[in-house]
């Protein structure tokens, strides 16, 4: 089992997710705001949203959780950050504590 990853602050996590999405979807960073709708505002289709979510989950050591998450249920970076923090809290507070 991988070592638990420390839970980043909300600001750190949002900035990291913005960079992941901007770099991999080739969207200017300034357009990837915490509340921009990934599909409607940024034009990221559901398949790409799934791929980007997996990249983010891998970054934080929770890729095993990706199969039970519907990417389009988290349409903004802010909502995705909340999900990742919750999952990291479960990982760190559950088996790894």
N, C-alpha and C positions, 0 to 999 in steps of 0.2 A: 504494500500500500504506500502511496506517495505521502510525503510529509505534509502536514496541514499548512496551508498558505494563510498568512496573516490577513485579516480582513482590512482592506484599505478604507480610508475615509471616503465619504461620498464624493467629495471634490476630486480626490485622486482617481477614484474608480471611473467617474464620468469622463475625466480628461483622457484616461487610458482607453476607454471604450470609444470616445470620439476619434482618437488616433487610429485605433484598429479599423473602425468603419471607414474613415476617410481614406486611409492608405489602401485598404483592400478593395473598396468599391470605387476607388479613383474619383473621389468627390473632394472638392476643396474643404479643408478643415473648418473654415469659418461657416460653412453651410450646415455642418453636422453639429447642430445645437442639441442641448439636452432634451428639448421638447419638440424638436422637428419630427414629424411623422415619417418614419423610414420609407414607407411606400408612397404616400401621397405627396410629401414635400421633397423627398430625396430620390424617388423613383427606384428604390431597391425592391426587386421582386421577391416573392416569398421563398423561392429556392435560394437566392443569394442571402436573404435574411437568415435562413437556416445555417448556411455555411459560415456566415459571420458570427452567429451565436456560438457555433461549435469552436471557432477560433478563440472567442472570448472565454468560453468555458475551459478550454485547454490552458489558456493563459493562467487561470486561477485554480487549476487542478481539480475541476469538477466536471470534466468531460463525460464521466459516467452518468451524469444526470441529464444529458442533452436529449436522450431518446424519449423521455417522457414529457418534454416541454414543447409546446406549439409556439414556434418563433413569432407568428403573427399576433399572438396574445400579448406580446410586449412590443407595441409599435413605436416606442420612443427609447432613446438612450437612458433617460431617467427611469423609466419603468424596468428596463433591462438591468440597470445598476441596482435597483431595489431587489430584484429577483436574485442577482448574484450575491448580494450581501446576505440575503436570507439563507440561500443555499450554503454559503460559507459558514454562517452561524450554526446551521444544522450540522455541518461536517465537524466543525471545531467543538461544538457543544455536545455532540453525540458520541460517536465511536472514538474520537481522538482526545477526549478530555480525560 
